[in-house]
Amino acid sequence: MTEDAPKPKTARPWDLFISKYGRVEEQLQVDRMEICKGCPFFIGLTKQCTKCGCFMPAKTKLPHAQCPLDPPKWFAVNVSDYGNNSSQVQS
Ligand code: SF4
């Protein structure tokens, strides 16, 4: 039996106030939002995801945030990889 790869840390709303988590680059946040806008679980009026309940303009800024679907429609990234293609963290 193989050991599963570590899952990304779950993003919480208050993580926006913890500076050590940083923010994704603007283009990545825009790309994440475009995916959400095309998703049937996205509520355009409130900009919330019905799967996680999050306010997506905020959640998509967090590097360790990830779409809750399985498989996710967009992935967490490692902040240390910014400028190096922002590699995705696979769950
Ligand atoms: S986070 Fe995932 S499930 Fe939620 S709206 Fe965005 S793409 Fe859809």
Backbone and ligand atoms as CSV (ligand in chain L), in Angstrom:
chain,resi,resn,atom,element,x,y,z
A,1,MET,N,N,0.850,-1.185,0.000
A,1,MET,CA,C,0.000,0.000,0.000
A,1,MET,C,C,0.888,1.239,0.000
A,2,THR,N,N,0.578,2.172,-0.911
A,2,THR,CA,C,1.396,3.384,-0.984
A,2,THR,C,C,0.792,4.480,-0.123
A,3,GLU,N,N,1.660,5.335,0.380
A,3,GLU,CA,C,1.206,6.445,1.211
A,3,GLU,C,C,0.739,7.580,0.311
A,4,ASP,N,N,-0.404,8.169,0.637
A,4,ASP,CA,C,-0.918,9.282,-0.156
A,4,ASP,C,C,-0.007,10.496,-0.018
A,5,ALA,N,N,0.032,11.317,-1.086
A,5,ALA,CA,C,0.784,12.570,-1.030
A,5,ALA,C,C,0.107,13.496,-0.020
A,6,PRO,N,N,0.883,14.356,0.661
A,6,PRO,CA,C,0.274,15.266,1.637
A,6,PRO,C,C,-0.718,16.191,0.965
A,7,LYS,N,N,-1.832,16.424,1.642
A,7,LYS,CA,C,-2.836,17.328,1.098
A,7,LYS,C,C,-2.462,18.769,1.438
A,8,PRO,N,N,-2.869,19.732,0.591
A,8,PRO,CA,C,-2.602,21.129,0.908
A,8,PRO,C,C,-3.331,21.523,2.184
A,9,LYS,N,N,-2.783,22.486,2.923
A,9,LYS,CA,C,-3.436,22.985,4.131
A,9,LYS,C,C,-4.768,23.614,3.738
A,10,THR,N,N,-5.802,23.349,4.519
A,10,THR,CA,C,-7.107,23.930,4.243
A,10,THR,C,C,-7.072,25.425,4.491
A,11,ALA,N,N,-7.545,26.197,3.526
A,11,ALA,CA,C,-7.586,27.647,3.678
A,11,ALA,C,C,-8.793,28.046,4.511
A,12,ARG,N,N,-8.602,28.970,5.411
A,12,ARG,CA,C,-9.670,29.494,6.255
A,12,ARG,C,C,-9.802,30.989,5.989
A,13,PRO,N,N,-11.023,31.566,6.186
A,13,PRO,CA,C,-11.208,32.997,5.894
A,13,PRO,C,C,-10.220,33.897,6.619
A,14,TRP,N,N,-9.879,33.552,7.852
A,14,TRP,CA,C,-8.979,34.402,8.627
A,14,TRP,C,C,-7.526,34.311,8.147
A,15,ASP,N,N,-7.255,33.366,7.271
A,15,ASP,CA,C,-5.900,33.301,6.708
A,15,ASP,C,C,-5.553,34.565,5.930
A,16,LEU,N,N,-6.590,35.287,5.460
A,16,LEU,CA,C,-6.341,36.539,4.749
A,16,LEU,C,C,-5.651,37.559,5.649
A,17,PHE,N,N,-5.777,37.390,6.958
A,17,PHE,CA,C,-5.184,38.342,7.894
A,17,PHE,C,C,-3.840,37.852,8.435
A,18,ILE,N,N,-3.372,36.714,7.942
A,18,ILE,CA,C,-2.094,36.165,8.399
A,18,ILE,C,C,-1.074,36.367,7.278
A,19,SER,N,N,-0.170,37.289,7.496
A,19,SER,CA,C,0.722,37.722,6.417
A,19,SER,C,C,1.648,36.621,5.924
A,20,LYS,N,N,1.963,35.644,6.768
A,20,LYS,CA,C,2.912,34.616,6.347
A,20,LYS,C,C,2.390,33.786,5.165
A,21,TYR,N,N,1.083,33.752,4.964
A,21,TYR,CA,C,0.539,32.984,3.854
A,21,TYR,C,C,0.720,33.685,2.517
A,22,GLY,N,N,0.869,35.014,2.549
A,22,GLY,CA,C,1.078,35.753,1.316
A,22,GLY,C,C,-0.145,35.742,0.418
A,23,ARG,N,N,0.078,36.134,-0.816
A,23,ARG,CA,C,-0.993,36.196,-1.818
A,23,ARG,C,C,-0.458,35.629,-3.123
A,24,VAL,N,N,-1.358,35.121,-3.931
A,24,VAL,CA,C,-0.946,34.666,-5.257
A,24,VAL,C,C,-0.730,35.883,-6.155
A,25,GLU,N,N,-0.035,35.679,-7.261
A,25,GLU,CA,C,0.123,36.743,-8.235
A,25,GLU,C,C,-1.252,37.075,-8.809
A,26,GLU,N,N,-1.425,38.335,-9.215
A,26,GLU,CA,C,-2.724,38.816,-9.678
A,26,GLU,C,C,-3.282,37.958,-10.817
A,27,GLN,N,N,-2.436,37.569,-11.770
A,27,GLN,CA,C,-2.937,36.799,-12.909
A,27,GLN,C,C,-3.478,35.442,-12.467
A,28,LEU,N,N,-2.840,34.832,-11.490
A,28,LEU,CA,C,-3.332,33.541,-11.012
A,28,LEU,C,C,-4.687,33.702,-10.324
A,29,GLN,N,N,-4.843,34.782,-9.565
A,29,GLN,CA,C,-6.132,35.036,-8.911
A,29,GLN,C,C,-7.223,35.250,-9.961
A,30,VAL,N,N,-6.892,35.983,-11.006
A,30,VAL,CA,C,-7.851,36.211,-12.097
A,30,VAL,C,C,-8.198,34.886,-12.772
A,31,ASP,N,N,-7.204,34.058,-13.011
A,31,ASP,CA,C,-7.440,32.755,-13.654
A,31,ASP,C,C,-8.331,31.872,-12.785
A,32,ARG,N,N,-8.074,31.863,-11.481
A,32,ARG,CA,C,-8.911,31.074,-10.575
A,32,ARG,C,C,-10.354,31.563,-10.602
A,33,MET,N,N,-10.534,32.893,-10.588
A,33,MET,CA,C,-11.894,33.451,-10.604
A,33,MET,C,C,-12.609,33.114,-11.897
A,34,GLU,N,N,-11.902,33.109,-13.006
A,34,GLU,CA,C,-12.534,32.766,-14.290
A,34,GLU,C,C,-13.038,31.324,-14.259
A,35,ILE,N,N,-12.279,30.441,-13.642
A,35,ILE,CA,C,-12.725,29.045,-13.511
A,35,ILE,C,C,-13.991,28.991,-12.660
A,36,CYS,N,N,-13.987,29.702,-11.545
A,36,CYS,CA,C,-15.164,29.708,-10.670
A,36,CYS,C,C,-16.388,30.280,-11.388
A,37,LYS,N,N,-16.187,31.347,-12.138
A,37,LYS,CA,C,-17.324,31.986,-12.827
A,37,LYS,C,C,-17.984,31.038,-13.823
A,38,GLY,N,N,-17.227,30.072,-14.317
A,38,GLY,CA,C,-17.780,29.108,-15.250
A,38,GLY,C,C,-18.271,27.831,-14.581
A,39,CYS,N,N,-18.272,27.818,-13.271
A,39,CYS,CA,C,-18.620,26.613,-12.520
A,39,CYS,C,C,-20.087,26.662,-12.072
A,40,PRO,N,N,-20.800,25.545,-12.141
A,40,PRO,CA,C,-22.214,25.544,-11.713
A,40,PRO,C,C,-22.401,25.752,-10.206
A,41,PHE,N,N,-21.332,25.638,-9.433
A,41,PHE,CA,C,-21.440,25.823,-7.977
A,41,PHE,C,C,-21.171,27.269,-7.556
A,42,PHE,N,N,-20.896,28.139,-8.526
A,42,PHE,CA,C,-20.588,29.549,-8.242
A,42,PHE,C,C,-21.865,30.374,-8.271
A,43,ILE,N,N,-22.086,31.197,-7.231
A,43,ILE,CA,C,-23.224,32.117,-7.189
A,43,ILE,C,C,-22.703,33.485,-7.601
A,44,GLY,N,N,-23.085,33.916,-8.793
A,44,GLY,CA,C,-22.573,35.177,-9.328
A,44,GLY,C,C,-22.948,36.379,-8.487
A,45,LEU,N,N,-24.169,36.378,-7.931
A,45,LEU,CA,C,-24.648,37.534,-7.174
A,45,LEU,C,C,-23.789,37.799,-5.938
A,46,THR,N,N,-23.479,36.740,-5.212
A,46,THR,CA,C,-22.708,36.914,-3.969
A,46,THR,C,C,-21.240,36.546,-4.138
A,47,LYS,N,N,-20.888,36.008,-5.294
A,47,LYS,CA,C,-19.517,35.569,-5.596
A,47,LYS,C,C,-19.038,34.496,-4.610
A,48,GLN,N,N,-19.983,33.615,-4.237
A,48,GLN,CA,C,-19.664,32.533,-3.312
A,48,GLN,C,C,-19.709,31.183,-4.008
A,49,CYS,N,N,-18.972,30.250,-3.443
A,49,CYS,CA,C,-18.985,28.863,-3.896
A,49,CYS,C,C,-19.946,28.095,-2.994
A,50,THR,N,N,-20.901,27.368,-3.574
A,50,THR,CA,C,-21.846,26.615,-2.755
A,50,THR,C,C,-21.233,25.332,-2.202
A,51,LYS,N,N,-20.070,24.944,-2.700
A,51,LYS,CA,C,-19.397,23.736,-2.184
A,51,LYS,C,C,-18.654,24.024,-0.891
A,52,CYS,N,N,-17.942,25.167,-0.850
A,52,CYS,CA,C,-17.161,25.471,0.348
A,52,CYS,C,C,-17.754,26.639,1.137
A,53,GLY,N,N,-18.658,27.393,0.530
A,53,GLY,CA,C,-19.272,28.525,1.205
A,53,GLY,C,C,-18.411,29.766,1.215
A,54,CYS,N,N,-17.267,29.696,0.570
A,54,CYS,CA,C,-16.319,30.810,0.626
A,54,CYS,C,C,-16.682,31.942,-0.334
A,55,PHE,N,N,-16.224,33.141,0.007
A,55,PHE,CA,C,-16.304,34.320,-0.853
A,55,PHE,C,C,-15.090,34.256,-1.766
A,56,MET,N,N,-15.329,33.932,-3.014
A,56,MET,CA,C,-14.235,33.543,-3.896
A,56,MET,C,C,-13.251,34.657,-4.267
A,57,PRO,N,N,-13.672,35.936,-4.373
A,57,PRO,CA,C,-12.655,36.959,-4.637
A,57,PRO,C,C,-11.575,36.992,-3.552
A,58,ALA,N,N,-11.915,36.559,-2.347
A,58,ALA,CA,C,-10.933,36.501,-1.262
A,58,ALA,C,C,-10.175,35.175,-1.274
A,59,LYS,N,N,-10.904,34.061,-1.353
A,59,LYS,CA,C,-10.245,32.751,-1.280
A,59,LYS,C,C,-9.235,32.555,-2.401
A,60,THR,N,N,-9.552,33.062,-3.594
A,60,THR,CA,C,-8.655,32.835,-4.730
A,60,THR,C,C,-7.332,33.585,-4.588
A,61,LYS,N,N,-7.231,34.462,-3.596
A,61,LYS,CA,C,-5.966,35.176,-3.360
A,61,LYS,C,C,-4.993,34.368,-2.509
A,62,LEU,N,N,-5.483,33.347,-1.830
A,62,LEU,CA,C,-4.633,32.593,-0.907
A,62,LEU,C,C,-3.894,31.468,-1.624
A,63,PRO,N,N,-2.569,31.446,-1.516
A,63,PRO,CA,C,-1.794,30.413,-2.208
A,63,PRO,C,C,-2.204,28.995,-1.849
A,64,HIS,N,N,-2.500,28.730,-0.595
A,64,HIS,CA,C,-2.794,27.369,-0.169
A,64,HIS,C,C,-4.263,26.994,-0.350
A,65,ALA,N,N,-5.067,27.914,-0.883
A,65,ALA,CA,C,-6.472,27.608,-1.154
A,65,ALA,C,C,-6.577,26.718,-2.382
A,66,GLN,N,N,-7.627,25.922,-2.394
A,66,GLN,CA,C,-7.834,24.991,-3.507
A,66,GLN,C,C,-9.326,24.757,-3.680
A,67,CYS,N,N,-9.743,24.558,-4.905
A,67,CYS,CA,C,-11.142,24.212,-5.193
A,67,CYS,C,C,-11.487,22.929,-4.425
A,68,PRO,N,N,-12.672,22.861,-3.783
A,68,PRO,CA,C,-13.026,21.699,-2.969
A,68,PRO,C,C,-13.496,20.470,-3.753
A,69,LEU,N,N,-13.655,20.598,-5.057
A,69,LEU,CA,C,-14.129,19.445,-5.825
A,69,LEU,C,C,-13.047,18.367,-5.918
A,70,ASP,N,N,-13.444,17.167,-6.241
A,70,ASP,CA,C,-12.518,16.054,-6.422
A,70,ASP,C,C,-12.769,15.430,-7.803
A,71,PRO,N,N,-11.921,15.717,-8.786
A,71,PRO,CA,C,-10.683,16.489,-8.672
A,71,PRO,C,C,-10.966,17.992,-8.641
A,72,PRO,N,N,-10.045,18.761,-8.037
A,72,PRO,CA,C,-10.224,20.213,-7.976
A,72,PRO,C,C,-10.168,20.827,-9.371
A,73,LYS,N,N,-10.906,21.926,-9.523
A,73,LYS,CA,C,-10.834,22.654,-10.798
A,73,LYS,C,C,-9.637,23.595,-10.820
A,74,TRP,N,N,-9.137,23.981,-9.646
A,74,TRP,CA,C,-7.886,24.744,-9.547
A,74,TRP,C,C,-7.207,24.357,-8.237
A,75,PHE,N,N,-5.898,24.553,-8.241
A,75,PHE,CA,C,-5.072,23.961,-7.185
A,75,PHE,C,C,-4.350,24.996,-6.320
A,76,ALA,N,N,-3.942,24.531,-5.142
A,76,ALA,CA,C,-3.050,25.313,-4.298
A,76,ALA,C,C,-1.691,25.424,-4.987
A,77,VAL,N,N,-0.960,26.473,-4.645
A,77,VAL,CA,C,0.385,26.656,-5.189
A,77,VAL,C,C,1.363,26.884,-4.038
A,78,ASN,N,N,2.620,26.608,-4.324
A,78,ASN,CA,C,3.665,26.884,-3.352
A,78,ASN,C,C,4.159,28.307,-3.556
A,79,VAL,N,N,4.091,29.117,-2.487
A,79,VAL,CA,C,4.534,30.499,-2.588
A,79,VAL,C,C,5.994,30.566,-2.996
A,80,SER,N,N,6.795,29.628,-2.541
A,80,SER,CA,C,8.226,29.637,-2.843
A,80,SER,C,C,8.496,29.450,-4.331
A,81,ASP,N,N,7.486,28.981,-5.075
A,81,ASP,CA,C,7.670,28.753,-6.498
A,81,ASP,C,C,7.277,29.955,-7.350
A,82,TYR,N,N,6.810,31.051,-6.746
A,82,TYR,CA,C,6.406,32.206,-7.542
A,82,TYR,C,C,7.595,32.653,-8.377
A,83,GLY,N,N,7.312,32.965,-9.594
A,83,GLY,CA,C,8.361,33.342,-10.521
A,83,GLY,C,C,8.973,32.128,-11.182
A,84,ASN,N,N,8.606,30.947,-10.702
A,84,ASN,CA,C,9.076,29.694,-11.292
A,84,ASN,C,C,7.882,28.856,-11.710
A,85,ASN,N,N,6.958,29.474,-12.404
A,85,ASN,CA,C,5.766,28.800,-12.931
A,85,ASN,C,C,4.757,28.419,-11.852
A,86,SER,N,N,4.883,28.924,-10.635
A,86,SER,CA,C,3.901,28.678,-9.560
A,86,SER,C,C,3.353,27.256,-9.604
A,87,SER,N,N,4.173,26.303,-9.297
A,87,SER,CA,C,3.763,24.904,-9.426
A,87,SER,C,C,2.553,24.582,-8.567
A,88,GLN,N,N,1.746,23.679,-9.035
A,88,GLN,CA,C,0.542,23.291,-8.340
A,88,GLN,C,C,0.858,22.238,-7.295
A,89,VAL,N,N,0.124,22.306,-6.187
A,89,VAL,CA,C,0.242,21.301,-5.150
A,89,VAL,C,C,-0.843,20.271,-5.416
A,90,GLN,N,N,-0.457,19.074,-5.713
A,90,GLN,CA,C,-1.428,18.026,-6.006
A,90,GLN,C,C,-1.888,17.385,-4.706
A,91,SER,N,N,-3.171,17.097,-4.621
A,91,SER,CA,C,-3.686,16.424,-3.425
A,91,SER,C,C,-3.729,14.937,-3.674
L,1,SF4,S1,S,-14.040,26.703,-5.845
L,1,SF4,FE1,FE,-14.378,25.000,-7.277
L,1,SF4,S2,S,-16.462,24.267,-6.805
L,1,SF4,FE2,FE,-16.278,26.304,-5.943
L,1,SF4,S3,S,-17.053,27.690,-7.516
L,1,SF4,FE3,FE,-14.835,27.581,-7.767
L,1,SF4,S4,S,-14.505,25.987,-9.289
L,1,SF4,FE4,FE,-16.598,25.730,-8.492
